[in-house]
Amino acid sequence: MKRCVMATAIMLSGAFGGVATAKEVAVCHGFGVYATEPLTKINCKIGDADNYKQTTLYALTKAGWSIHAVTPIKSGYDDITYIYLEK
């Protein structure tokens, strides 16, 4: 699942980023629809970092990140929302 999400983020960066432009990509996730609220804490993996950073969408967009895709996933009893950002 984790590899699938990272592969999707790489494909999205190529699709949105243009041919010659290198963009930084972040993949964030949180629980349910609350993950898309500006001040809700979400976990983000920026670039090829090994660990996640906890932040908010408000802080990311204020720092110059833009949201390119939001993918809700139902996994058993959990609703997880993945958010793909680019800078």
Backbone bond lengths (Angstrom), bond angles and torsions (degrees), N, CA, C in turn:
res aa  C-N    CA-C-N  psi(-1)  N-CA   C-N-CA  omega(-1)  CA-C   N-CA-C  phi
1 M - - - 1.441 - - 1.520 110.45 -
2 K 1.346 116.31 -45.12 1.455 120.87 -179.11 1.532 110.90 -62.71
3 R 1.334 116.70 -41.81 1.461 120.11 179.15 1.518 111.18 -66.16
4 C 1.332 116.32 -37.39 1.457 121.10 178.90 1.528 110.04 -63.10
5 V 1.326 116.93 -42.31 1.465 120.96 179.85 1.516 110.54 -65.53
6 M 1.335 117.43 -43.99 1.467 119.77 179.61 1.527 110.94 -66.50
7 A 1.332 117.98 -38.20 1.458 120.71 177.89 1.519 110.38 -64.06
8 T 1.325 116.41 -39.75 1.459 120.38 177.75 1.518 110.15 -63.50
9 A 1.320 117.52 -41.11 1.460 121.05 179.07 1.520 110.92 -63.54
10 I 1.308 117.24 -39.08 1.466 120.56 178.30 1.518 110.29 -66.55
11 M 1.336 116.98 -42.34 1.466 119.98 177.97 1.518 110.69 -64.06
12 L 1.345 117.06 -40.96 1.454 120.14 178.52 1.518 111.29 -63.73
13 S 1.326 116.95 -38.35 1.458 118.84 -179.72 1.524 110.46 -65.76
14 G 1.322 117.72 -34.94 1.461 120.76 176.16 1.510 111.80 -70.87
15 A 1.320 117.14 -39.27 1.459 120.97 -178.60 1.513 111.94 -69.93
16 F 1.328 117.72 -39.08 1.454 120.53 -177.47 1.525 113.10 -94.14
17 G 1.311 116.90 -21.41 1.450 120.32 -169.89 1.511 115.85 -85.52
18 G 1.298 120.32 -11.27 1.450 121.02 -176.88 1.514 110.67 85.70
19 V 1.308 116.14 177.01 1.457 121.04 -173.69 1.521 112.02 -80.03
20 A 1.317 118.18 -48.91 1.452 120.63 -171.24 1.529 113.36 -102.01
21 T 1.309 118.37 0.88 1.451 121.05 -175.39 1.525 110.72 -97.14
22 A 1.320 116.18 127.12 1.464 120.34 176.36 1.521 107.69 -92.84
23 K 1.306 116.39 125.75 1.460 121.93 -179.32 1.519 109.47 -118.53
24 E 1.300 115.28 149.51 1.460 120.60 174.61 1.521 107.17 -89.65
25 V 1.331 116.89 135.33 1.457 122.32 -175.51 1.523 109.61 -117.70
26 A 1.328 115.70 140.94 1.465 121.67 175.04 1.517 108.76 -127.47
27 V 1.316 116.12 140.40 1.460 122.49 174.91 1.521 106.55 -119.27
28 C 1.331 115.66 119.76 1.459 121.11 -178.30 1.521 109.27 -117.83
29 H 1.324 115.75 156.35 1.460 119.19 175.14 1.523 110.34 -146.62
30 G 1.324 112.90 150.59 1.455 120.88 177.82 1.507 108.33 -152.77
31 F 1.316 116.75 -176.60 1.457 120.85 -175.47 1.521 111.40 -97.32
32 G 1.328 115.59 124.59 1.455 123.14 173.90 1.504 114.70 59.20
33 V 1.321 115.40 -157.71 1.466 121.00 -178.11 1.513 111.81 -70.54
34 Y 1.328 117.31 -16.40 1.459 120.41 180.00 1.531 111.68 -65.40
35 A 1.310 117.49 -23.22 1.467 121.21 -179.34 1.518 111.94 -64.07
36 T 1.338 117.70 -23.12 1.462 120.44 -178.22 1.523 112.76 -91.45
37 E 1.313 117.67 -0.75 1.457 120.49 176.51 1.531 109.16 -78.63
38 P 1.323 117.89 140.41 1.478 121.67 -171.57 1.520 116.25 -57.30
39 L 1.320 118.74 -35.15 1.465 120.29 -173.72 1.524 114.27 -105.91
40 T 1.335 117.41 8.59 1.462 121.38 177.18 1.518 109.71 -79.05
41 K 1.324 117.38 134.67 1.468 121.45 177.81 1.523 110.07 -68.68
42 I 1.332 116.31 129.74 1.458 122.65 176.45 1.524 108.58 -130.07
43 N 1.317 116.62 159.02 1.463 122.07 178.80 1.518 108.57 -99.37
44 C 1.324 116.96 128.65 1.461 121.75 -177.13 1.521 111.66 -124.88
45 K 1.310 114.47 139.53 1.459 121.82 173.29 1.520 105.85 -113.08
46 I 1.307 116.04 113.37 1.458 121.39 -174.79 1.519 109.40 -101.13
47 G 1.334 115.11 124.99 1.455 120.67 -178.83 1.510 111.40 62.41
48 D 1.321 116.15 -134.90 1.466 119.80 -179.70 1.534 111.82 -105.18
49 A 1.323 116.14 28.55 1.465 120.94 178.51 1.526 110.47 -61.38
50 D 1.322 116.14 149.87 1.464 121.21 -179.42 1.524 113.44 -82.27
51 N 1.329 117.05 -22.73 1.456 119.09 -176.55 1.529 111.48 -123.32
52 Y 1.328 114.90 163.80 1.457 121.77 -179.27 1.521 110.24 -92.06
53 K 1.314 115.08 149.72 1.455 122.11 176.33 1.529 107.04 -114.98
54 Q 1.314 118.06 133.13 1.451 120.37 178.45 1.525 109.08 -90.39
55 T 1.326 115.91 127.53 1.463 121.48 -177.25 1.527 108.93 -154.11
56 T 1.320 117.21 -169.73 1.463 122.26 177.23 1.527 109.19 -125.39
57 L 1.328 116.41 159.88 1.463 119.62 176.54 1.526 110.95 -64.14
58 Y 1.325 116.56 -33.20 1.461 120.03 177.93 1.528 110.72 -60.90
59 A 1.321 117.01 -46.93 1.468 120.93 -179.79 1.525 111.03 -64.21
60 L 1.331 117.18 -39.26 1.468 120.47 -179.66 1.520 111.67 -66.75
61 T 1.328 117.75 -46.43 1.465 119.65 -178.94 1.525 110.63 -68.75
62 K 1.307 117.31 -33.10 1.472 120.60 176.22 1.535 110.78 -65.63
63 A 1.339 116.54 -29.99 1.464 122.08 179.50 1.536 112.13 -85.75
64 G 1.332 117.84 4.14 1.463 119.95 175.21 1.519 115.72 102.92
65 W 1.313 118.51 4.16 1.458 121.88 178.07 1.522 109.52 -81.16
66 S 1.320 116.58 145.88 1.464 120.88 175.36 1.528 108.98 -123.39
67 I 1.323 115.27 142.62 1.461 121.84 -178.46 1.521 108.68 -83.08
68 H 1.337 116.02 129.02 1.464 120.38 -179.76 1.516 113.54 -111.52
69 A 1.313 117.88 -25.32 1.461 119.86 178.66 1.521 109.78 -159.47
70 V 1.331 115.24 148.94 1.457 122.59 175.20 1.519 106.72 -130.56
71 T 1.322 116.48 125.77 1.460 121.37 -176.86 1.524 110.15 -126.05
72 P 1.349 117.69 108.66 1.464 119.49 174.28 1.527 110.17 -82.69
73 I 1.325 116.71 138.07 1.468 121.69 -179.70 1.522 108.55 -130.30
74 K 1.315 116.22 130.87 1.469 122.17 176.04 1.519 107.02 -95.93
75 S 1.330 116.61 117.94 1.456 121.63 -178.83 1.522 108.69 -125.84
76 G 1.325 116.32 95.26 1.458 119.22 -176.42 1.510 110.26 65.33
77 Y 1.325 116.93 -120.42 1.459 121.22 178.13 1.523 112.29 -91.35
78 D 1.310 117.23 -8.74 1.465 121.23 -176.37 1.526 111.22 -94.59
79 D 1.324 115.55 140.10 1.452 122.22 169.98 1.522 106.33 -108.41
80 I 1.319 116.74 116.91 1.460 121.70 -178.89 1.520 107.84 -115.63
81 T 1.309 116.32 135.54 1.448 121.30 178.52 1.522 108.81 -114.53
82 Y 1.338 116.03 124.04 1.456 121.67 175.51 1.518 108.80 -99.26
83 I 1.321 115.91 136.70 1.463 122.23 -178.70 1.525 107.01 -124.52
84 Y 1.328 116.34 125.61 1.456 122.35 -178.99 1.519 108.12 -105.44
85 L 1.341 116.12 124.41 1.459 121.43 -178.34 1.518 110.38 -123.22
86 E 1.322 114.68 159.76 1.469 121.02 -179.50 1.515 109.06 -141.33
87 K 1.324 115.25 146.88 1.465 121.10 179.02 1.502 109.54 -128.53
